[in-house]
Amino acid sequence: MSTQPPDGGVVVVDPATYGVVHPIDLYLRCPHCGRVAQPTSLDYAVADRESHTIDERRHVEARCPVCHQLFDARGHWVAADDQITCTRCGAHSPAAAEAVRARCFQCNLFNFGPGLKTQQERTAFAAVEALEQRRMLHRLLPGRFPNPPGNEESYDRRR
């Protein structure tokens, strides 16, 4: 939840409002693929170091862990209103109910999120993730990684 102080100062996002402590633990809905997950990177201006708040007056750049696209995260915050149980260490961590990926706060393993309820959904999502990873590799190293099957358009931005 963004708040505007009465003195007209900094517009802030408080991670605690969304059920987490640190900004990198926030969940976001990607405007490109529509999936909810924690970003693989988050570039932001700090409003207050002690409360870990984000200054929303400035650009907040995030990278989606599914489609690997960069986007402005402002207004795409999703509350961690559920939890996961880590498949590696068994710890419980807060997660958004719609999340497709959720990080264990104890051992840092990215688990399937609560948004993927059945094994069939998880298997289908893993296939989508693999295709997106292949697309990203093609963009970075087009000579070593040809276009994924069924993807005739080129991802090479130099053309």
C-alpha positions in Angstrom: 0.0 0.0 0.0 1.4 3.4 -1.0 1.0 6.3 1.4 1.5 10.0 0.9 2.6 11.8 4.1 0.5 14.8 5.1 3.5 17.1 4.5 3.6 16.2 0.8 6.9 14.3 1.2 7.9 11.0 -0.1 5.4 8.4 -1.4 6.4 5.2 0.2 5.7 1.4 0.0 6.0 -0.3 3.3 6.8 -4.1 2.8 5.2 -4.8 6.2 1.8 -3.8 4.7 2.2 -6.6 2.3 3.2 -9.3 4.9 7.0 -9.2 4.4 9.9 -7.4 6.0 12.3 -6.5 3.1 11.4 -5.0 -0.3 13.0 -7.9 -2.2 10.5 -10.2 -0.5 7.6 -8.4 -2.0 5.3 -10.1 -4.5 4.6 -8.5 -7.8 2.2 -9.1 -10.7 4.1 -8.9 -14.0 2.3 -6.7 -16.5 3.9 -8.8 -19.4 2.9 -12.3 -18.4 0.4 -11.7 -15.6 2.0 -14.1 -13.2 2.6 -13.3 -9.5 6.1 -14.0 -8.0 9.0 -12.4 -6.2 11.2 -10.5 -8.6 14.6 -11.8 -9.4 15.9 -8.2 -9.2 14.4 -5.0 -7.7 16.0 -1.6 -8.2 14.5 1.1 -6.0 15.2 4.2 -4.0 15.1 3.8 -0.2 12.7 6.1 1.6 13.7 5.0 5.1 16.5 2.4 5.9 15.1 1.5 9.3 11.6 0.7 8.1 12.8 -0.7 4.7 10.3 1.4 2.8 10.5 2.2 -0.9 10.3 5.7 -2.4 7.7 5.4 -5.1 8.3 8.9 -6.5 11.2 7.4 -8.4 11.2 4.5 -10.9 11.1 1.0 -9.2 12.5 -1.5 -11.7 11.8 -5.2 -11.3 12.5 -8.3 -13.3 9.9 -11.0 -13.6 11.3 -14.5 -12.7 9.0 -16.2 -15.2 9.2 -14.1 -18.5 12.4 -12.3 -17.5 11.1 -8.9 -18.6 11.9 -5.6 -16.8 9.0 -3.5 -15.7 8.1 -0.5 -13.4 6.9 -2.2 -10.3 4.9 0.7 -8.9 1.3 -0.3 -8.5 1.9 -4.0 -9.1 2.4 -5.0 -5.4 0.5 -8.2 -4.2 0.0 -9.0 -0.6 1.7 -12.2 0.9 -1.6 -13.5 2.3 -0.8 -17.2 2.3 2.3 -19.3 3.1 4.4 -22.1 1.6 6.2 -25.0 3.2 9.6 -25.4 1.7 10.3 -28.7 0.0 13.9 -28.7 1.1 14.0 -27.5 4.7 10.3 -27.6 5.8 10.2 -24.0 6.9 7.1 -21.9 6.5 7.4 -18.6 4.5 4.8 -16.0 3.6 3.6 -16.1 0.0 0.9 -14.4 -2.1 -2.0 -16.8 -2.7 -1.7 -16.3 -6.5 2.1 -16.8 -6.6 3.5 -19.3 -9.0 6.9 -19.2 -7.4 7.7 -18.4 -3.8 11.1 -18.2 -2.1 11.8 -20.0 1.2 13.0 -17.3 3.7 15.2 -19.8 5.5 17.1 -21.7 2.8 16.3 -19.4 -0.3 15.0 -22.2 -2.4 12.4 -21.1 -5.0 9.4 -23.4 -4.5 6.2 -23.7 -6.5 3.8 -21.1 -5.1 0.3 -21.5 -3.7 -1.2 -20.4 -7.0 -0.3 -23.7 -8.6 -2.5 -26.2 -6.7 -2.2 -29.4 -8.7 0.7 -31.4 -10.1 -0.8 -30.9 -13.6 -0.6 -27.1 -13.1 3.0 -27.3 -11.8 4.1 -29.5 -14.7 2.5 -27.1 -17.3 4.1 -24.1 -15.5 7.5 -25.8 -15.5 7.2 -26.2 -19.3 6.4 -22.5 -19.7 9.4 -21.6 -17.5 11.7 -23.8 -19.6 10.5 -22.1 -22.8 11.0 -18.6 -21.4 14.5 -19.6 -20.2 15.3 -20.8 -23.7 14.0 -17.5 -25.2 16.2 -15.5 -22.7 19.3 -17.6 -23.6 18.6 -17.0 -27.3 18.4 -13.2 -26.7 21.7 -13.3 -24.9 23.6 -15.9 -27.0 21.8 -16.3 -30.3 24.6 -18.2 -32.0 24.6 -20.9 -29.3 20.9 -21.1 -28.6 18.7 -21.1 -31.7 15.0 -20.0 -31.5 12.9 -22.4 -29.5 10.7 -24.7 -31.6 7.5 -22.9 -32.8 9.2 -19.5 -32.4 10.2 -18.5 -35.9 10.5 -14.8 -35.1 13.9 -13.7 -34.1 14.6 -12.4 -30.6 17.9 -10.9 -31.7 17.5 -7.1 -31.0 20.3 -6.2 -33.4 18.1 -6.7 -36.4 
